[in-house]
Amino acid sequence: MISKHELHSKIISSWEAEGGAPDRSGELRQYGRSFQGDGTYTIYHVTSGEVAEIGRWRLDGLSPRNAARALRILNDPYQGEEK
């Protein structure tokens, strides 16, 4: 059975392959991450403070590596554009 962290890694890898996260409504560089007491991270929208949701995926319970990768993609000002 695939672990939650492996699933998160696969989703993030597909974002990287496709040039960014889907269904973002043009919001750029507006995400942060917070450390949770259980050793995981949550990605949140800095203006609203709400946990980020990309499509049907709620970005909480992320491993440190997956949180860093997701945050880099979400805050990329050139997402979806050729660099």
Buried (B, 14 or more C-beta within 10 A) or exposed (E): EEEEBEEBBEBBEEBEEEBBBEEBEEEEEBBBBEEEEEEBBBBBBEEEEEEBEBEEBEBBBBBEEBBBBBBEBBBBEEBEEEE
